[in-house]
Amino acid sequence: MIFTVDASKVQSGQLITKEVQNLIDECNLTGGGDVIFPKGEYVLSTVFLKSNVNIVLEEGALLLGSLNFDDYCFDEPVDYPLYQDASHSFFHCSMFVGENVENITITGKGIIDMRSVWDDDNKRDMHHRGPKSIALKYCNNVFIRDIGVYNTTDLAIYFAGCENVEIDGVKMRVYIDGISPDNSKNVIIRNCDVESGDDGIVFKSSYTLNKMDVCKNILVENCKVKSRCSALKFGTETNGGFEDIRIKNVKVLETRLAGIAIESVDGAVLNNIYISDITMENVFAPLFVFLGDRMRAPEGTPVGDINNVTIENVKATGPYIPYEAIEMNYMSFVAKSKVQYPWWGVMPASEEQLLDRQKGCWQMTSNVMGLKEKPIKNLTLRNISFTLEGGCQKYENNIPDISNAYPEVNMYGKILPAKGIYFRNVDGLTLENVKIDTYKEDIRQAFVFENVKNYKII
């Protein structure tokens, strides 16, 4: 069956959530089909997807989020412990919500524009974050293709406990995380253009399902990512694990923190991760691999593992210059902070500090950090080329031993003894054709190894 939203009857600025929900419900009751948004503007708050219903946004269709935050659904009640960030704990405050449904699609050349609606009064106690664009829980057979997603003030496309998900050709310009699979399986993310104020494409394994689970059998390919935090990331919600994940042919641009961040801090086991054919331009630090014991998890959860990670054919270059970026949170949105300086990992306190930082040795050393009692195992870096800013004539020698803090690439200080990669607590490391160059003369070694066993450089 085909159901069409009547664009001719939509008054300017009129909320049509109920009308759209009725069409979705009727389509589902008649066995499924298409709910079509023709060319035109539509104002929505929260609608709930139903099985066998395809949402079609025709070219020229513009779905505008309500400017009144109170129009969106309140957070659903949760009667089990929340070990993850609140944004990953609730689904109903979103434009499109799917829960325990199957065979759903959101496709077409149309656009979802959430219109930068924040929770100004912080009623939800979530750092003013507003509604998500698409939030899915326990859904099966999901297809999202060719749409645009703009100005979302919480996780833009977030799905937990879902299976058989394909996201293809989506363009995003959003304030918080772009695409976030959480404990989901059989996922393909391809041909997407993601620009975010927070992390870009980010895998989670949280406790939002009231159990430990894993992200498994995921492919990311042919994407472009620009991030005000980390571009390709595992974490920080890391309770269950990540298995059999492949990322290939991704272009990372103008990223404030790490181009690739692989983290386990809450008990997650990472195994069989393969990342290849990545180019990076103007990225603060190309690589961060971290095993820690923050342990925001049920009591008795053991510390996690990072095993069998291969990263190959990665090239990172400058020039390292300022760039325009999406605001990274409510405070930077209010401050209209749209320019990011690569030599300042966070917003500067003053123009004087900013200029002083630019003159010095500022770029963060990539680092691979395991635990002394639980090293990272079997890491291979092959055909890697980092051309970094350099310029350091001195460096920090006493690197702190931090394992239970919020993980970030600069948590050990910025000017580490290595100009390329600093390795600590690793068992089984292969460096094959890994080259480190700098634009400015730098006295540091390319690599530094601390408590690293069974390593070889080819």
Helices and strands as residue ranges (DSSP letters): E 2-4, G 7-9, H 17-29, E 33-37, E 40-44, E 47-48, E 53-57, E 61-65, G 69-71, G 86-88, E 94-99, E 102-108, E 111-113, E 132-137, E 140-145, E 148-150, E 157-160, E 163-168, E 171-174, E 179-182, E 185-190, E 193-196, E 201-205, E 214-227, E 232-238, E 241-264, E 269-291, E 305-317, E 323-324, H 330-334, E 339-340, H 351-359, E 366-369, E 376-390, E 418-440, E 445-457
